[in-house]
Amino acid sequence: MTKKVLVLKGDYIGPEIVDEAVKVLKKVDQQFSLDIELEEGLLGGAAYDAVGEPCPEKT
């Protein structure tokens, strides 16, 4: 069964921290065959810049 994880980087230090967390999740998924599916969404200033609102409906 696939486990879906929504990845929200946000602003400030968020992208740096989340990028490292994603690396860990991918390694754990690979080693233990967890069948994790990562999907990125927009949040905060990045979302506002892209679509004009801080937490888009799609997220």
C-alpha distance matrix in Angstrom:
0.0 3.8 6.5 9.6 12.9 16.2 18.9 22.4 25.2 28.1 31.6 33.9 32.2 28.7 28.0 29.2 27.2 23.9 24.4 24.7 21.7 19.5 21.0 20.0 16.4 16.2 18.0 15.9 12.7 14.8 16.3 13.4 10.6 8.4 6.9 8.9 10.3 13.9 16.1 19.7 21.8 25.5 27.2 30.8 33.6 31.5 30.2 33.8 35.2 32.7 32.6 35.3 33.3 31.7 28.4 27.8 26.1 23.5 22.4
3.8 0.0 3.8 6.3 9.6 12.8 15.5 19.0 21.7 24.7 28.2 30.5 28.9 25.4 24.5 25.8 24.0 20.6 21.0 21.6 18.8 16.3 18.0 17.5 13.8 13.5 15.9 14.3 10.9 13.2 15.3 13.1 10.2 7.6 5.0 5.8 6.6 10.1 12.3 16.0 18.3 22.0 23.9 27.5 30.1 27.9 26.7 30.3 31.6 29.1 29.2 31.9 30.1 28.4 25.3 24.7 23.3 20.5 19.3
6.5 3.8 0.0 3.8 6.5 10.0 12.7 16.1 18.9 21.7 25.2 27.5 25.9 22.3 21.8 23.2 21.1 17.8 18.6 19.2 16.0 14.0 16.2 15.4 11.6 12.3 14.9 12.9 10.2 13.3 15.2 13.0 11.1 7.6 6.2 4.8 6.0 8.5 10.8 14.1 16.1 19.7 21.1 24.6 27.5 25.5 24.4 28.0 29.5 27.3 27.5 29.9 27.8 25.8 22.7 22.5 21.4 18.9 17.1
9.6 6.3 3.8 0.0 3.8 6.6 9.6 13.0 16.0 18.6 22.3 24.8 23.6 19.9 19.3 21.1 19.4 15.8 16.8 18.0 15.0 12.8 15.6 15.5 11.8 12.5 15.7 14.4 11.9 14.9 17.3 15.7 13.8 10.6 8.7 5.9 4.8 6.0 7.4 10.6 12.5 16.1 17.7 21.3 24.0 22.0 20.8 24.3 25.8 23.6 23.7 26.1 24.1 22.3 19.2 18.9 17.9 15.2 13.4
12.9 9.6 6.5 3.8 0.0 3.8 6.3 9.6 12.5 15.2 18.7 21.2 19.9 16.2 15.8 17.6 15.7 12.2 13.6 14.9 11.8 10.0 13.3 13.2 9.9 11.3 14.6 13.6 11.8 15.1 17.4 16.3 15.0 11.9 10.7 7.1 6.1 5.0 6.3 8.5 10.3 13.6 14.8 18.2 21.0 19.1 18.3 21.9 23.4 21.6 21.9 24.1 22.0 19.7 17.0 17.2 16.9 14.5 12.0
16.2 12.8 10.0 6.6 3.8 0.0 3.8 6.4 9.8 12.1 15.8 18.6 17.8 14.0 13.7 16.2 14.7 11.1 12.9 14.9 12.3 10.7 14.3 14.9 12.1 13.5 16.9 16.5 15.0 18.0 20.5 19.7 18.5 15.5 14.1 10.5 8.6 6.1 5.0 5.8 6.7 9.9 11.1 14.7 17.4 15.6 14.6 18.1 19.7 17.9 18.2 20.4 18.2 16.0 13.3 13.6 13.7 11.4 8.5
18.9 15.5 12.7 9.6 6.3 3.8 0.0 3.8 6.3 9.3 12.7 15.3 14.3 10.6 9.9 12.4 11.3 7.6 9.3 11.7 9.7 8.2 11.9 13.0 11.0 12.4 15.8 16.0 15.1 17.8 20.3 20.2 19.4 16.8 15.6 11.8 10.1 6.6 5.8 4.6 6.1 8.6 9.7 12.9 15.2 13.3 13.1 16.7 17.8 16.5 17.5 19.5 17.6 15.1 13.2 14.0 15.1 12.9 9.7
22.4 19.0 16.1 13.0 9.6 6.4 3.8 0.0 3.8 5.7 9.4 12.3 12.0 8.3 8.3 11.5 10.7 7.7 10.1 12.8 11.3 10.7 14.3 15.5 14.1 15.7 18.9 19.2 18.7 21.4 23.7 23.7 23.1 20.4 19.4 15.6 13.9 10.3 8.8 6.1 5.4 6.1 6.2 9.1 11.6 10.1 10.1 13.4 14.9 14.1 15.1 16.6 14.6 11.7 10.3 11.8 13.6 12.1 8.6
25.2 21.7 18.9 16.0 12.5 9.8 6.3 3.8 0.0 3.8 6.6 9.0 8.6 5.1 4.6 8.1 8.1 5.8 7.9 10.9 10.4 10.3 13.4 15.0 14.6 16.1 18.9 19.7 19.7 22.0 24.3 24.8 24.5 22.2 21.4 17.7 16.1 12.4 11.2 8.0 7.8 7.3 7.0 8.7 10.3 8.7 10.1 13.2 13.9 13.7 15.6 16.9 15.3 12.3 12.1 13.8 16.3 15.0 11.7
28.1 24.7 21.7 18.6 15.2 12.1 9.3 5.7 3.8 0.0 3.8 7.2 8.3 5.4 6.5 10.0 10.2 8.9 11.3 14.0 13.6 14.0 17.1 18.5 18.1 19.8 22.5 23.2 23.3 25.7 27.9 28.3 28.1 25.6 24.8 21.0 19.3 15.6 13.9 10.6 9.0 7.0 5.0 5.3 7.0 6.6 8.1 10.5 11.6 12.3 13.9 14.4 12.7 9.4 9.9 12.3 15.3 14.8 11.6
31.6 28.2 25.2 22.3 18.7 15.8 12.7 9.4 6.6 3.8 0.0 3.8 6.2 5.3 6.6 9.4 10.4 10.5 12.4 14.9 15.3 16.1 18.7 20.2 20.5 22.1 24.5 25.5 25.9 28.1 30.2 30.8 30.9 28.6 28.0 24.2 22.6 18.9 17.3 13.8 12.4 9.9 7.9 6.3 6.2 6.7 9.5 10.8 11.3 12.9 15.0 15.0 13.7 10.6 12.3 14.9 18.2 18.0 15.1
33.9 30.5 27.5 24.8 21.2 18.6 15.3 12.3 9.0 7.2 3.8 0.0 3.8 5.5 7.2 8.5 9.8 11.2 12.8 14.6 15.6 17.0 19.0 20.5 21.4 23.1 25.0 26.1 27.1 29.1 30.8 31.8 32.2 30.1 29.9 26.2 24.9 21.2 20.1 16.8 15.9 13.6 11.6 9.8 9.2 10.0 13.1 14.0 14.0 16.1 18.4 18.1 17.1 14.1 16.0 18.6 21.9 21.7 18.7
32.2 28.9 25.9 23.6 19.9 17.8 14.3 12.0 8.6 8.3 6.2 3.8 0.0 3.8 5.7 5.5 6.4 8.6 10.2 11.3 12.5 14.4 16.1 17.3 18.6 20.4 22.0 23.1 24.4 26.3 27.8 28.8 29.6 27.7 27.8 24.2 23.4 19.8 19.4 16.4 16.3 14.8 13.2 12.3 12.4 12.5 15.4 17.0 17.1 18.6 21.0 21.2 19.9 16.7 17.9 20.5 23.6 22.9 19.7
28.7 25.4 22.3 19.9 16.2 14.0 10.6 8.3 5.1 5.4 5.3 5.5 3.8 0.0 3.8 5.5 5.2 5.9 8.4 10.1 10.3 11.8 14.2 15.3 16.0 17.9 19.9 20.8 21.7 23.9 25.6 26.4 26.8 24.7 24.5 20.9 20.0 16.4 15.9 13.0 12.9 11.8 10.3 10.3 11.3 10.9 13.3 15.4 16.0 16.9 19.0 19.5 18.0 14.6 15.2 17.7 20.4 19.6 16.2
28.0 24.5 21.8 19.3 15.8 13.7 9.9 8.3 4.6 6.5 6.6 7.2 5.7 3.8 0.0 3.8 5.5 5.2 5.9 8.6 9.8 10.3 12.3 14.3 15.0 16.2 18.4 19.8 20.5 22.2 24.3 25.4 25.6 23.8 23.3 19.7 18.5 14.8 14.3 11.3 11.9 11.1 10.9 11.5 11.8 10.3 12.9 15.5 15.3 15.7 18.3 19.4 18.4 15.6 16.1 17.9 20.6 19.2 16.2
29.2 25.8 23.2 21.1 17.6 16.2 12.4 11.5 8.1 10.0 9.4 8.5 5.5 5.5 3.8 0.0 3.8 5.6 5.3 6.6 8.8 10.1 11.1 13.0 14.6 15.8 17.2 18.9 20.2 21.6 23.3 24.8 25.4 24.0 24.0 20.6 19.9 16.5 16.7 14.2 15.3 14.9 14.6 15.0 15.1 13.8 16.7 19.1 18.7 19.2 22.0 23.1 22.1 19.2 19.8 21.6 24.3 22.9 19.7
27.2 24.0 21.1 19.4 15.7 14.7 11.3 10.7 8.1 10.2 10.4 9.8 6.4 5.2 5.5 3.8 0.0 3.8 5.5 5.4 6.3 8.7 10.1 10.9 12.4 14.4 15.7 16.8 18.3 20.2 21.5 22.6 23.5 21.8 22.2 18.9 18.7 15.5 16.2 14.2 15.3 15.4 14.7 15.3 16.4 15.4 17.7 20.3 20.5 21.0 23.3 24.3 22.8 19.5 19.6 21.7 24.1 22.7 19.3
23.9 20.6 17.8 15.8 12.2 11.1 7.6 7.7 5.8 8.9 10.5 11.2 8.6 5.9 5.2 5.6 3.8 0.0 3.8 5.4 4.9 6.0 8.6 9.7 10.2 12.1 14.1 15.1 15.9 18.0 19.8 20.6 21.1 19.2 19.1 15.6 15.1 11.8 12.4 10.6 12.1 12.7 12.7 14.2 15.6 14.2 15.9 18.9 19.3 19.1 21.2 22.6 21.1 18.0 17.5 19.2 21.3 19.6 16.2
24.4 21.0 18.6 16.8 13.6 12.9 9.3 10.1 7.9 11.3 12.4 12.8 10.2 8.4 5.9 5.3 5.5 3.8 0.0 3.8 5.5 5.2 6.4 8.9 10.0 10.7 12.6 14.5 15.3 16.6 18.6 20.1 20.4 19.1 18.9 15.6 15.0 11.8 12.7 11.0 13.3 14.1 14.9 16.5 17.3 15.2 17.2 20.3 20.1 19.6 22.1 24.0 22.9 20.2 19.9 21.1 23.2 21.1 18.1
24.7 21.6 19.2 18.0 14.9 14.9 11.7 12.8 10.9 14.0 14.9 14.6 11.3 10.1 8.6 6.6 5.4 5.4 3.8 0.0 3.8 5.4 5.1 6.5 8.8 10.0 10.8 12.6 14.3 15.5 16.8 18.5 19.4 18.4 18.9 16.0 16.2 13.6 15.2 14.2 16.5 17.5 17.9 19.3 20.3 18.6 20.6 23.7 23.6 23.3 25.8 27.4 26.2 23.2 22.8 24.3 26.2 24.2 21.0
21.7 18.8 16.0 15.0 11.8 12.3 9.7 11.3 10.4 13.6 15.3 15.6 12.5 10.3 9.8 8.8 6.3 4.9 5.5 3.8 0.0 3.8 5.4 5.1 6.2 8.6 9.9 10.6 12.1 14.2 15.4 16.3 17.3 15.7 16.4 13.3 13.9 11.5 13.5 13.0 15.2 16.7 16.9 18.8 20.5 18.9 20.4 23.6 24.0 23.6 25.5 27.2 25.5 22.4 21.4 23.0 24.5 22.5 19.2
19.5 16.3 14.0 12.8 10.0 10.7 8.2 10.7 10.3 14.0 16.1 17.0 14.4 11.8 10.3 10.1 8.7 6.0 5.2 5.4 3.8 0.0 3.8 5.4 5.0 6.1 8.6 9.8 10.3 12.1 14.1 15.2 15.4 14.0 13.9 10.8 10.9 8.3 10.6 10.5 13.5 15.5 16.6 19.0 20.5 18.4 19.5 23.0 23.3 22.2 24.2 26.3 24.9 22.2 21.0 21.9 23.2 20.7 17.8
21.0 18.0 16.2 15.6 13.3 14.3 11.9 14.3 13.4 17.1 18.7 19.0 16.1 14.2 12.3 11.1 10.1 8.6 6.4 5.1 5.4 3.8 0.0 3.8 5.5 5.2 6.3 8.7 9.9 10.6 12.3 14.3 14.9 14.4 14.7 12.3 12.9 11.0 13.6 13.8 16.9 18.9 20.0 22.2 23.4 21.1 22.6 26.1 25.9 25.0 27.2 29.4 28.2 25.6 24.6 25.5 26.8 24.3 21.4
20.0 17.5 15.4 15.5 13.2 14.9 13.0 15.5 15.0 18.5 20.2 20.5 17.3 15.3 14.3 13.0 10.9 9.7 8.9 6.5 5.1 5.4 3.8 0.0 3.8 5.4 5.1 6.1 8.4 9.8 10.6 12.1 13.5 12.7 14.0 11.8 13.4 12.2 15.2 15.7 18.7 20.7 21.4 23.6 25.2 23.4 24.7 28.1 28.4 27.5 29.5 31.5 29.9 27.0 25.7 26.9 28.0 25.7 22.6
16.4 13.8 11.6 11.8 9.9 12.1 11.0 14.1 14.6 18.1 20.5 21.4 18.6 16.0 15.0 14.6 12.4 10.2 10.0 8.8 6.2 5.0 5.5 3.8 0.0 3.8 5.5 5.1 5.9 8.5 9.9 10.5 11.1 9.6 10.6 8.1 9.9 9.1 12.5 13.7 16.7 19.3 20.2 22.8 24.8 22.8 23.6 27.1 27.7 26.5 28.1 30.3 28.5 25.8 24.1 25.0 25.6 23.2 20.3
16.2 13.5 12.3 12.5 11.3 13.5 12.4 15.7 16.1 19.8 22.1 23.1 20.4 17.9 16.2 15.8 14.4 12.1 10.7 10.0 8.6 6.1 5.2 5.4 3.8 0.0 3.8 5.5 5.0 6.1 8.6 10.0 9.9 9.5 9.7 7.9 9.2 8.9 12.4 13.9 17.4 20.2 21.7 24.5 26.2 23.7 24.5 28.2 28.3 26.8 28.6 31.1 29.7 27.3 25.6 26.1 26.7 23.8 21.4
18.0 15.9 14.9 15.7 14.6 16.9 15.8 18.9 18.9 22.5 24.5 25.0 22.0 19.9 18.4 17.2 15.7 14.1 12.6 10.8 9.9 8.6 6.3 5.1 5.5 3.8 0.0 3.8 5.4 5.1 6.1 8.6 9.6 10.2 11.4 10.6 12.6 12.6 16.2 17.6 21.0 23.6 24.9 27.5 29.1 26.8 27.8 31.4 31.5 30.1 32.1 34.5 33.1 30.5 29.0 29.6 30.3 27.6 25.0
15.9 14.3 12.9 14.4 13.6 16.5 16.0 19.2 19.7 23.2 25.5 26.1 23.1 20.8 19.8 18.9 16.8 15.1 14.5 12.6 10.6 9.8 8.7 6.1 5.1 5.5 3.8 0.0 3.8 5.4 5.1 6.0 7.8 7.7 10.0 9.4 12.3 12.9 16.6 18.4 21.5 24.3 25.3 28.0 30.0 28.0 28.7 32.3 32.8 31.5 33.0 35.3 33.6 30.9 29.0 29.8 30.2 27.6 24.9
12.7 10.9 10.2 11.9 11.8 15.0 15.1 18.7 19.7 23.3 25.9 27.1 24.4 21.7 20.5 20.2 18.3 15.9 15.3 14.3 12.1 10.3 9.9 8.4 5.9 5.0 5.4 3.8 0.0 3.8 5.6 5.4 5.2 4.9 6.3 6.2 9.3 10.7 14.5 16.9 20.1 23.3 24.7 27.8 29.8 27.5 27.9 31.6 32.2 30.4 31.8 34.3 32.6 30.2 28.1 28.4 28.5 25.6 23.3
14.8 13.2 13.3 14.9 15.1 18.0 17.8 21.4 22.0 25.7 28.1 29.1 26.3 23.9 22.2 21.6 20.2 18.0 16.6 15.5 14.2 12.1 10.6 9.8 8.5 6.1 5.1 5.4 3.8 0.0 3.8 5.7 5.4 7.3 8.2 9.0 11.5 13.0 16.7 19.0 22.5 25.6 27.3 30.3 32.1 29.5 30.1 33.8 34.0 32.2 33.8 36.5 35.2 32.9 30.9 31.0 31.2 28.2 26.1
16.3 15.3 15.2 17.3 17.4 20.5 20.3 23.7 24.3 27.9 30.2 30.8 27.8 25.6 24.3 23.3 21.5 19.8 18.6 16.8 15.4 14.1 12.3 10.6 9.9 8.6 6.1 5.1 5.6 3.8 0.0 3.8 5.9 8.2 10.4 11.5 14.6 16.0 19.8 22.1 25.4 28.4 29.8 32.6 34.5 32.2 32.9 36.6 36.9 35.3 36.9 39.4 37.9 35.4 33.4 33.8 34.0 31.2 28.8
13.4 13.1 13.0 15.7 16.3 19.7 20.2 23.7 24.8 28.3 30.8 31.8 28.8 26.4 25.4 24.8 22.6 20.6 20.1 18.5 16.3 15.2 14.3 12.1 10.5 10.0 8.6 6.0 5.4 5.7 3.8 0.0 3.8 5.5 8.7 10.3 13.8 15.8 19.6 22.2 25.3 28.5 29.8 32.7 34.9 32.8 33.1 36.8 37.5 35.8 37.0 39.5 37.7 35.2 32.9 33.3 33.1 30.4 28.1
10.6 10.2 11.1 13.8 15.0 18.5 19.4 23.1 24.5 28.1 30.9 32.2 29.6 26.8 25.6 25.4 23.5 21.1 20.4 19.4 17.3 15.4 14.9 13.5 11.1 9.9 9.6 7.8 5.2 5.4 5.9 3.8 0.0 3.8 5.6 8.2 11.5 14.1 17.8 20.7 23.9 27.4 29.0 32.2 34.4 32.1 32.1 35.8 36.5 34.4 35.5 38.2 36.5 34.3 31.9 31.9 31.4 28.5 26.6
8.4 7.6 7.6 10.6 11.9 15.5 16.8 20.4 22.2 25.6 28.6 30.1 27.7 24.7 23.8 24.0 21.8 19.2 19.1 18.4 15.7 14.0 14.4 12.7 9.6 9.5 10.2 7.7 4.9 7.3 8.2 5.5 3.8 0.0 3.8 5.6 9.3 11.9 15.5 18.5 21.4 24.8 26.3 29.5 32.0 29.8 29.6 33.3 34.2 32.3 33.1 35.6 33.7 31.5 28.8 28.9 28.4 25.6 23.6
6.9 5.0 6.2 8.7 10.7 14.1 15.6 19.4 21.4 24.8 28.0 29.9 27.8 24.5 23.3 24.0 22.2 19.1 18.9 18.9 16.4 13.9 14.7 14.0 10.6 9.7 11.4 10.0 6.3 8.2 10.4 8.7 5.6 3.8 0.0 3.8 6.5 9.9 13.1 16.5 19.5 23.1 25.0 28.4 30.8 28.3 27.8 31.6 32.4 30.2 30.9 33.6 32.0 30.0 27.3 27.0 26.3 23.3 21.6
8.9 5.8 4.8 5.9 7.1 10.5 11.8 15.6 17.7 21.0 24.2 26.2 24.2 20.9 19.7 20.6 18.9 15.6 15.6 16.0 13.3 10.8 12.3 11.8 8.1 7.9 10.6 9.4 6.2 9.0 11.5 10.3 8.2 5.6 3.8 0.0 3.8 6.4 9.9 13.0 16.0 19.5 21.2 24.7 27.0 24.7 24.3 28.0 28.9 26.8 27.6 30.2 28.5 26.4 23.8 23.7 23.2 20.3 18.3
10.3 6.6 6.0 4.8 6.1 8.6 10.1 13.9 16.1 19.3 22.6 24.9 23.4 20.0 18.5 19.9 18.7 15.1 15.0 16.2 13.9 10.9 12.9 13.4 9.9 9.2 12.6 12.3 9.3 11.5 14.6 13.8 11.5 9.3 6.5 3.8 0.0 3.8 6.6 10.2 13.1 16.8 19.0 22.6 24.8 22.2 21.5 25.3 26.1 23.7 24.4 27.2 25.7 24.0 21.4 20.8 20.4 17.2 15.6
13.9 10.1 8.5 6.0 5.0 6.1 6.6 10.3 12.4 15.6 18.9 21.2 19.8 16.4 14.8 16.5 15.5 11.8 11.8 13.6 11.5 8.3 11.0 12.2 9.1 8.9 12.6 12.9 10.7 13.0 16.0 15.8 14.1 11.9 9.9 6.4 3.8 0.0 3.8 6.7 9.9 13.4 15.6 19.1 21.1 18.5 18.1 21.9 22.6 20.4 21.4 24.1 22.7 20.8 18.5 18.2 18.3 15.2 13.2
16.1 12.3 10.8 7.4 6.3 5.0 5.8 8.8 11.2 13.9 17.3 20.1 19.4 15.9 14.3 16.7 16.2 12.4 12.7 15.2 13.5 10.6 13.6 15.2 12.5 12.4 16.2 16.6 14.5 16.7 19.8 19.6 17.8 15.5 13.1 9.9 6.6 3.8 0.0 3.8 6.7 10.3 13.0 16.6 18.6 15.9 15.0 18.7 19.5 17.1 17.8 20.7 19.3 17.8 15.5 14.8 14.9 11.7 10.0
19.7 16.0 14.1 10.6 8.5 5.8 4.6 6.1 8.0 10.6 13.8 16.8 16.4 13.0 11.3 14.2 14.2 10.6 11.0 14.2 13.0 10.5 13.8 15.7 13.7 13.9 17.6 18.4 16.9 19.0 22.1 22.2 20.7 18.5 16.5 13.0 10.2 6.7 3.8 0.0 3.8 7.0 9.8 13.3 14.9 12.1 11.5 15.3 15.9 13.8 14.9 17.6 16.4 14.8 13.0 12.6 13.7 10.7 8.5
21.8 18.3 16.1 12.5 10.3 6.7 6.1 5.4 7.8 9.0 12.4 15.9 16.3 12.9 11.9 15.3 15.3 12.1 13.3 16.5 15.2 13.5 16.9 18.7 16.7 17.4 21.0 21.5 20.1 22.5 25.4 25.3 23.9 21.4 19.5 16.0 13.1 9.9 6.7 3.8 0.0 3.8 6.7 10.4 12.3 9.9 8.5 12.2 13.4 11.3 11.8 14.3 12.8 11.2 9.3 8.9 10.2 7.8 5.3
25.5 22.0 19.7 16.1 13.6 9.9 8.6 6.1 7.3 7.0 9.9 13.6 14.8 11.8 11.1 14.9 15.4 12.7 14.1 17.5 16.7 15.5 18.9 20.7 19.3 20.2 23.6 24.3 23.3 25.6 28.4 28.5 27.4 24.8 23.1 19.5 16.8 13.4 10.3 7.0 3.8 0.0 3.8 7.1 8.7 6.4 4.8 8.5 9.8 8.3 9.0 11.0 9.7 8.0 7.0 7.2 9.9 8.5 6.2
27.2 23.9 21.1 17.7 14.8 11.1 9.7 6.2 7.0 5.0 7.9 11.6 13.2 10.3 10.9 14.6 14.7 12.7 14.9 17.9 16.9 16.6 20.0 21.4 20.2 21.7 24.9 25.3 24.7 27.3 29.8 29.8 29.0 26.3 25.0 21.2 19.0 15.6 13.0 9.8 6.7 3.8 0.0 3.8 6.7 6.1 4.9 7.6 9.9 9.8 10.2 10.8 8.6 5.6 5.2 7.4 10.4 10.3 7.4
30.8 27.5 24.6 21.3 18.2 14.7 12.9 9.1 8.7 5.3 6.3 9.8 12.3 10.3 11.5 15.0 15.3 14.2 16.5 19.3 18.8 19.0 22.2 23.6 22.8 24.5 27.5 28.0 27.8 30.3 32.6 32.7 32.2 29.5 28.4 24.7 22.6 19.1 16.6 13.3 10.4 7.1 3.8 0.0 3.8 5.5 5.4 6.2 8.7 10.1 10.6 10.1 7.9 4.4 6.4 9.2 12.7 13.3 10.8
33.6 30.1 27.5 24.0 21.0 17.4 15.2 11.6 10.3 7.0 6.2 9.2 12.4 11.3 11.8 15.1 16.4 15.6 17.3 20.3 20.5 20.5 23.4 25.2 24.8 26.2 29.1 30.0 29.8 32.1 34.5 34.9 34.4 32.0 30.8 27.0 24.8 21.1 18.6 14.9 12.3 8.7 6.7 3.8 0.0 3.8 5.3 4.9 6.0 8.4 9.9 9.0 8.2 6.1 9.1 11.2 14.9 15.4 13.5
31.5 27.9 25.5 22.0 19.1 15.6 13.3 10.1 8.7 6.6 6.7 10.0 12.5 10.9 10.3 13.8 15.4 14.2 15.2 18.6 18.9 18.4 21.1 23.4 22.8 23.7 26.8 28.0 27.5 29.5 32.2 32.8 32.1 29.8 28.3 24.7 22.2 18.5 15.9 12.1 9.9 6.4 6.1 5.5 3.8 0.0 3.8 5.5 5.2 6.2 8.6 9.3 9.2 7.6 9.6 10.7 14.3 13.9 12.1
30.2 26.7 24.4 20.8 18.3 14.6 13.1 10.1 10.1 8.1 9.5 13.1 15.4 13.3 12.9 16.7 17.7 15.9 17.2 20.6 20.4 19.5 22.6 24.7 23.6 24.5 27.8 28.7 27.9 30.1 32.9 33.1 32.1 29.6 27.8 24.3 21.5 18.1 15.0 11.5 8.5 4.8 4.9 5.4 5.3 3.8 0.0 3.8 5.4 5.0 5.8 6.8 6.1 5.2 6.6 7.0 10.6 10.5 9.3
33.8 30.3 28.0 24.3 21.9 18.1 16.7 13.4 13.2 10.5 10.8 14.0 17.0 15.4 15.5 19.1 20.3 18.9 20.3 23.7 23.6 23.0 26.1 28.1 27.1 28.2 31.4 32.3 31.6 33.8 36.6 36.8 35.8 33.3 31.6 28.0 25.3 21.9 18.7 15.3 12.2 8.5 7.6 6.2 4.9 5.5 3.8 0.0 3.8 5.5 5.4 4.2 4.3 4.7 7.7 8.3 12.0 12.9 12.1
35.2 31.6 29.5 25.8 23.4 19.7 17.8 14.9 13.9 11.6 11.3 14.0 17.1 16.0 15.3 18.7 20.5 19.3 20.1 23.6 24.0 23.3 25.9 28.4 27.7 28.3 31.5 32.8 32.2 34.0 36.9 37.5 36.5 34.2 32.4 28.9 26.1 22.6 19.5 15.9 13.4 9.8 9.9 8.7 6.0 5.2 5.4 3.8 0.0 3.8 5.9 5.8 7.7 8.4 11.1 11.2 14.8 15.0 14.4
32.7 29.1 27.3 23.6 21.6 17.9 16.5 14.1 13.7 12.3 12.9 16.1 18.6 16.9 15.7 19.2 21.0 19.1 19.6 23.3 23.6 22.2 25.0 27.5 26.5 26.8 30.1 31.5 30.4 32.2 35.3 35.8 34.4 32.3 30.2 26.8 23.7 20.4 17.1 13.8 11.3 8.3 9.8 10.1 8.4 6.2 5.0 5.5 3.8 0.0 3.8 6.2 8.2 9.3 10.8 9.7 13.0 12.4 12.5
32.6 29.2 27.5 23.7 21.9 18.2 17.5 15.1 15.6 13.9 15.0 18.4 21.0 19.0 18.3 22.0 23.3 21.2 22.1 25.8 25.5 24.2 27.2 29.5 28.1 28.6 32.1 33.0 31.8 33.8 36.9 37.0 35.5 33.1 30.9 27.6 24.4 21.4 17.8 14.9 11.8 9.0 10.2 10.6 9.9 8.6 5.8 5.4 5.9 3.8 0.0 3.8 5.8 8.2 9.2 7.4 10.3 10.5 11.3
35.3 31.9 29.9 26.1 24.1 20.4 19.5 16.6 16.9 14.4 15.0 18.1 21.2 19.5 19.4 23.1 24.3 22.6 24.0 27.4 27.2 26.3 29.4 31.5 30.3 31.1 34.5 35.3 34.3 36.5 39.4 39.5 38.2 35.6 33.6 30.2 27.2 24.1 20.7 17.6 14.3 11.0 10.8 10.1 9.0 9.3 6.8 4.2 5.8 6.2 3.8 0.0 3.8 7.0 9.1 8.3 11.4 12.7 13.1
33.3 30.1 27.8 24.1 22.0 18.2 17.6 14.6 15.3 12.7 13.7 17.1 19.9 18.0 18.4 22.1 22.8 21.1 22.9 26.2 25.5 24.9 28.2 29.9 28.5 29.7 33.1 33.6 32.6 35.2 37.9 37.7 36.5 33.7 32.0 28.5 25.7 22.7 19.3 16.4 12.8 9.7 8.6 7.9 8.2 9.2 6.1 4.3 7.7 8.2 5.8 3.8 0.0 3.8 5.7 5.9 9.1 11.0 10.9
31.7 28.4 25.8 22.3 19.7 16.0 15.1 11.7 12.3 9.4 10.6 14.1 16.7 14.6 15.6 19.2 19.5 18.0 20.2 23.2 22.4 22.2 25.6 27.0 25.8 27.3 30.5 30.9 30.2 32.9 35.4 35.2 34.3 31.5 30.0 26.4 24.0 20.8 17.8 14.8 11.2 8.0 5.6 4.4 6.1 7.6 5.2 4.7 8.4 9.3 8.2 7.0 3.8 0.0 3.8 6.3 9.7 11.4 9.9
28.4 25.3 22.7 19.2 17.0 13.3 13.2 10.3 12.1 9.9 12.3 16.0 17.9 15.2 16.1 19.8 19.6 17.5 19.9 22.8 21.4 21.0 24.6 25.7 24.1 25.6 29.0 29.0 28.1 30.9 33.4 32.9 31.9 28.8 27.3 23.8 21.4 18.5 15.5 13.0 9.3 7.0 5.2 6.4 9.1 9.6 6.6 7.7 11.1 10.8 9.2 9.1 5.7 3.8 0.0 3.8 6.6 8.3 6.6
27.8 24.7 22.5 18.9 17.2 13.6 14.0 11.8 13.8 12.3 14.9 18.6 20.5 17.7 17.9 21.6 21.7 19.2 21.1 24.3 23.0 21.9 25.5 26.9 25.0 26.1 29.6 29.8 28.4 31.0 33.8 33.3 31.9 28.9 27.0 23.7 20.8 18.2 14.8 12.6 8.9 7.2 7.4 9.2 11.2 10.7 7.0 8.3 11.2 9.7 7.4 8.3 5.9 6.3 3.8 0.0 3.8 5.4 5.4
26.1 23.3 21.4 17.9 16.9 13.7 15.1 13.6 16.3 15.3 18.2 21.9 23.6 20.4 20.6 24.3 24.1 21.3 23.2 26.2 24.5 23.2 26.8 28.0 25.6 26.7 30.3 30.2 28.5 31.2 34.0 33.1 31.4 28.4 26.3 23.2 20.4 18.3 14.9 13.7 10.2 9.9 10.4 12.7 14.9 14.3 10.6 12.0 14.8 13.0 10.3 11.4 9.1 9.7 6.6 3.8 0.0 3.8 5.4
23.5 20.5 18.9 15.2 14.5 11.4 12.9 12.1 15.0 14.8 18.0 21.7 22.9 19.6 19.2 22.9 22.7 19.6 21.1 24.2 22.5 20.7 24.3 25.7 23.2 23.8 27.6 27.6 25.6 28.2 31.2 30.4 28.5 25.6 23.3 20.3 17.2 15.2 11.7 10.7 7.8 8.5 10.3 13.3 15.4 13.9 10.5 12.9 15.0 12.4 10.5 12.7 11.0 11.4 8.3 5.4 3.8 0.0 3.8
22.4 19.3 17.1 13.4 12.0 8.5 9.7 8.6 11.7 11.6 15.1 18.7 19.7 16.2 16.2 19.7 19.3 16.2 18.1 21.0 19.2 17.8 21.4 22.6 20.3 21.4 25.0 24.9 23.3 26.1 28.8 28.1 26.6 23.6 21.6 18.3 15.6 13.2 10.0 8.5 5.3 6.2 7.4 10.8 13.5 12.1 9.3 12.1 14.4 12.5 11.3 13.1 10.9 9.9 6.6 5.4 5.4 3.8 0.0
